[in-house]
Amino acid sequence: MSASSRSRSVIEGAIKDGELRVFIVAGEVSGDSIGSRLMSAMKKLAPLPVSFSGVGGSMMSEQGMKSLFPMEDIAVMGIWELLPHIYKFRVRLKETIEAALLFRPHAVVTVDSKGFSFRLLKQLRARYSHERLNGPAHFHYVAPSFWAWKGGEARLKNLAAFVDHILCILPNEEAICRLNGLAATFVGHPVVEDCLELNLGKGPEPCELKMEGNSEDFKNKYSVPSGAMIISLLPGSRLQEVARMLPIFAKTMELLKDSFPELITVIHVAPNRHVENYITGLIEKWPVPSILVPGGSSNLKYDAFSASRVALCTSGTVAVELQLARLPCVVAYQAHFLTEWFIRYKAKIPYISLPNILLDSPIIPEALLQACTPDTLTHLLMELICDEGLQEQQIVAAKKVVRLLYPSERMIKNLEQQDIRWTFHGYSPSMIAAATVLGFVKP
């Protein structure tokens, strides 16, 4: 049985047991990054040893957690795309539940991947209730995109039965969660983490919130000829989306090379073994010279961004990373036709990329669903490459977008009053998230 009690915070319950046990689950590459940073922050803040168990990728493994199974087993996007994987999905869910019960955690943290995460939290809560045990506190990191779907806010109320606290990464989410009966905290967006780490110990004021890579180092490292046109391609982190999007990107580059004979593409490869194998096999038939950049290196990624004229990316977290790098981009997204039908029927916002959503303006060109074709992408990229005014609009907008994702001043002031250690460790999203988990008192 968990050491958490009705009158103790998570950390106080852990102190009674002599260690803090955290069960944490991430189902995709972005979640692995968030999870690893949260684990690191917990180890810095907790006044006692911390043990981790759960599911994650290579980054969480570096923080000392051995994943129950490969994270890729539950990294499935879309609705209809899940169907062929349902049996494995259910088996992995059962394994995860049993492992969590055996671990007896003080806190359970799920990161994004709401399809798997919410089933896990709901069934865990039911098992503890059935056995009349006082279970651990449940946290979900990255609020579901309720604001994007018709009826989304109404479904938030259902989460309160098995989610104790939501760690939000967008500024508007905390208030809406609270209005619907969910405890929530806006901790800031994970993409600002790298930038904030450069300014540790310099106080709570935000830095420039910009990541500048070294374009010359990148060009020298890969012997890029002078005058080459470099385009960064970010096809996604899950095999299903990469297999769908990268062939479209390839045909787009085939069309572009007529206008740019010295075109070189930089393909950013997510740290997912299935994705790595797929891209390695496809690159042999790539239409233009290409450089593969492993996704595990943040410095190399931003060096590549700095060397690139523009980027073409599949919708996701990378669209915000490009804002941090001030690299103009085009966002693309395509899915199974039944998933696309669902999106058209249920979506209530006209954009898919977070920068456009936050600014409520089509600053970044989007090619979505049936409009996501090589011809359309070629046209949008040509327009962006040739029009410096369009590039400047994105760069100016990026400053506004990234500033919106910085941790709230209210949260920083609260932490300053609570614990002097924050002056040393910095005001990063992961530190704020860790403090929220450790200090949480389960009702």
N, C-alpha and C positions, 0 to 999 in steps of 0.2 A: 504494500500500500504506500502511496506517496506520502512524503513527510509534510506536504502542504496542509495547512489547517485553515479553519474559517477566520482565525484571528492573526495569522502570521503572513508576512510577505513571502514571496518565493525564496528569497535569500535567507530569511530567518528560519524557514522550514529546512533549508539545506544545511544551515549551521548546526541544527540539532542532529543531523545525520553525519556531519563531519565532511560532507562533500556535496557539490551541486551536480545533479544529474539532469542533463538536457537531452531530450529526444527531438531530433531535428530532421526534417524531410524536405528535399528540393528535387524537382522533377525535370529541370532543364538547365542549360548552361548559365543563363542569367540568374537563376535561383541558386546555383552552385556558388556563384560569385557573391551574391548577397549573403548566403548562409555562411560562407567562409569568413567574411568580414564580421558578421555577428558573433561567430565563435571566437574570433580573435579578440573582439571587444569584451566579451564576457570574461575571458581569461584575464584581461587587464583589470577589469572592475571588481570581479568577485574576490572577496577576502579569504577564500578557501579553494581547494582544488576543484576543477570542473571536469566532469566526465561526459562524453558525448556518445550517442548511438543514433542510428537512423539510416537515411538514404541520401547520397550526394555524389558529387563528381570528384575530379582530381583536386580542385581547390579546397574543398572541405576535407579531403583526405590529408592534405598538407597541414591542416589544423588538428589532426590527431583522431579523426573518425574513420573507422573502417566501414564502408557502405555495406548494407545487408545484401545488396545485389547491384548490378550496373544501373546507374541512374537512367540510362537510355531505355530501359525496359518500360518506363512509365512516361517517357517523353513523346507523347503523341498529340498532335494538334488537330483541331477541327472536330466535327461531330461524326460525320459518316466515315472519316478516316480512322476513327477509333474501332469500328466494327470488327476488322480482322484481328484486332489485338485484345478483344474483350476477355478471353479466357486467361491469357497471361496477366492482364491487368487485375483480374479478380484474385488470381493466385498470389500475386505480389502484394495486393492489399491485405489479404489474410496473413501473409508472412509478416508484414509490417505491424499489424495490430498485435500479433502474438509477441513479437520482439519488444514492442513498446510496453506491454503489460509485464513482461519478464524483467525489463530494465528498471521498472519502478521510478520513473522520472519525477522531478519536481516541476518541470515545465515541458510542454510539448509545443514545438514551433514548426509550422508548415510554411513553406515559402512558395508563393504563387501556385501554379499548377492546380487550380481550384477543383478540377474534376476528381483528382486523386486525393487532394488535401482535405476537402470537405467530407468526402466519404470516410476517410481515416478518422477525422476528429469526431464525426457523428457516431461512428460505430464504437470508438473508444469510450466516449461518454456513456453510451448505452451499456457497454460491458461493465464499467465501474458502477453505474447505477444499479444494474441487475444484481451485482455482487455486494451491493450496499457498502461500497468503498468510497472514501473521499478522494477523488481522482486529482491529477495534476492540473495546473492552470493551462488553458489552451490559447495559443497565440497564432494568428495568421498574418504573415508578413507580405504585403502588397494587397491592397483591397481589390476585390473583384470589380470589373469595369461596369458597375451598376448604372453609371451615368450615360453609358453608350447604348443601352438597350431599353426598349419599351417594357415597362413593368419592372425594371431593374431595382428601383428603390424599394418596391413592395417586397421583393424577395430578401432584402437585407434583414427584415424582421425575423425571418426563419433561422438566421445564423446564430442569433443570441442563445439558442438552445444548446449549442455545442462549441461556440467560439466565445472566449472570455474577453479577448482584446484584439483589435485590428491595428496593425502597424502600417499606417498609410504613407505613400510616397508622393502623393499629389496634394496640393494645398487645399483643394475644395472638398476632399473626401472626409476629413475628420468631422466636420460639422454635420454633414449629411448622415454619416454613420450614427452619430449621437442622437440625432433627431429620430432615428429609427430604432432606438433602444440598444445600440451596440457601443460599448466602450471602445474608444479609438484615440490614436495619437498620430499626428503628422510628424514624421521623423526626418523628412527630406528624401530626395531621390538618390539612389545609389550612384548615379553617374557623376555626381559632384564629389564623390569620395576621393578620387585620385588627386583632384585639384586641392582639396582641403588638406590632404596629407602633406602637401608641399609647404603648408603654412602652420604646422603644429607649433604651439607655444606662442603664437603671435596674437592671441586674444580672440574674442568671439566675432570680430568683424569679418565679413566674407572677403576672400581674396578676389582677384580679377575673374575667377571662375572661368578660366580658359586654359586648355592644354595645348602647349606648343611643342610640336615634334621637331626633329632635326632632319630636314629634307635632304641636305647634302650627305649626311651620314647614310641615309637610306639609299640614295642613288649610288654612292660609292660602294656600299655593301653588295648591291646587286648589279653593279656595272651598267647602270642605266645610261644609255647614250644621251648626249646633250641634245636638247630640242624635242625629246620624246613627249608625247601626250599621255599622261598617266591618269587612269580612272580606277578608283577603288570600287570593288564589288563586294557586297556583303549579302550573300544569298540566304542567310538564316542560320539557326543553330540546331534545328531538328531535321532528321533525315527526310521526313515527308515533305517539308517545305523546300529544302534544298533541292531535292529531286524534281520538284515541280518548277522551281524558279530558275535554277542555274541554266537549264537548256534554253529558257527564254532569254536570259542574259547573254548566252553564247550567240544566239541569232542576232541579238541587238548589236553586239560587238562586230559581227560579220558585216552588218550594214554600215556601221560607223567607220570601219577601216578604209572605206573608199574615200571618205573626207579627211581622214587622219592616217596617212600611211605609216607614221611612226607611233601608232597607238600601242600602248602597253597596259595590260590590266593587272591590278593587284587584287588577288582573291583572298579575302580574310576567312580563314578556316576555323570554325568553332572547335573547341576541345571536346569533341564527341567522336568516338572511334568510328561509328558508322558513317558520319559525315566526312571524316578524314579519308576513309577508304573510298567513298563514292567520288569525292572530288579528285583524288589521285587517279582514279580510273578514267574520269571524264577529261582530265586536262590533256591527255595524249592527243585528243582531237580538237583542242581549243583553237579557234580561228586566228588568234593574234598572240604574240609573245606575252607570257604571263609570269607573275611572281606569286608564289603561295606564302602567305604570312600566317603563322600559327596564332591562334586566338589567345593563348595563354600569356603572351608577352604584351603588357600594356604599353611599354615604351616603344616597342617596334610598331605597334598598331598606330600610335600617334605620329611616329616618324613617317609611316606610309601615308597617313592622312595629310601631313604637311607637304609631302611630295606630289600629291594628287591635285589635278585641276578641279574635278568634281567627283561625286560618288553616286552609285546606284545601289539601293539597298532594299531588301525585303522589310516590310513594316515590322517594327519591334523596338527594343531598347537602343539598337544601334543608331536609330534616327536621332536620339537625344545625344549620344556620344559624338555624332557628327556636329551637333550644335556646340558642344564643348570645344571641339577642334576648329570651329568656324569654317567647316568645309561645306560648300553648297552641294545639295543633293537632290535626287529624284527618288521618291518612294514607290515601290511596286508591291502588289499583293494579288495572288490568285489562289483559288482553292478548288476542291471538288465541287461540281456544279450543284449538288444538293446542299452543301455547306453555304455556297454562294446564295442560293435561294433563301436559306434561313437568314443570312445576313441582311439581304435586301428587305425581307419581311419584318425583321425584329429591330434593326438598327434605327436609332433616332437622331444620330448626328451625321453630318455629311462628310466627315474626315476620318481617316484611320491613323494618321501619324500624330504622335503626342504634341509636337510643336504646333501644328495647325489647330489641334483641339484646344490647347491652352490659350492660344491667341484668337481663337474663333475666326481664323482667316486662312485662306489657301496660299500661305507664303511658300510652302514647299510643294512642288508639283507632285501629284499622285496619279498613278495609273492602276486602277483597281478592277478586280474581277474580270469580266469579259473585255474590258478596255485595256487590260494588261497584255499588250501584244508587242512584239519586237518593233513594228512600225511606229507605234505610239511612243514607246520608250526612246527610240532613236530620235524622233522629233523633239521630245522634251529635253533630252540630253544636248542635242545640237543647239537648241534655243538657249539653254543655260550656259553652255560653253562659250557661245558667241556674244552673249549679252552681259556685259559687266554690271549693268544696272540691276539685273535680276540677281546676280551673285551678291551684290552689295545689300540688296533688300534682305536676303537670307542672313547675311552676317549681322546686320543691325538687329534683326528679329531674334537671332540666337542669343544675344546678350540678355534680352528680356525673358526669354524662355528659361535659360539656365538660372537666372536670379530667382525666378518663381519656385525653383526646385530646391533652393537652399533651406536648411532647417529654420523653423520659425523663431523669431526673436523672443516670443513669449516662452517657448520651450527652453531656449538657451538661458533666459533669466531665471526660470524655475530651477534649472540644474545648477546654475551658479550659486544659488542660495542654499542648495542641498549638499553640495560636495565639492571641496576645493580641488579634488583630483581632476576635475574637468578642465581646469586651466592647463594642465600638463598634457592630457590626452587629446584635447581638441573637441570640436563640436560637430563631428561627422555624423551622418545618418546612422551608421552602425553603432556608434557609442550611445547615441540617444535611444536607439532601439534596445540596446543591451540594458541600459539603466531602467527603461520602462519595464522590461521583463523581470529584472531582479527585484525591483521595488513593488511589483504588482501584488495586491492583496485580493485574493479570490473571494467574491461575495458569498 
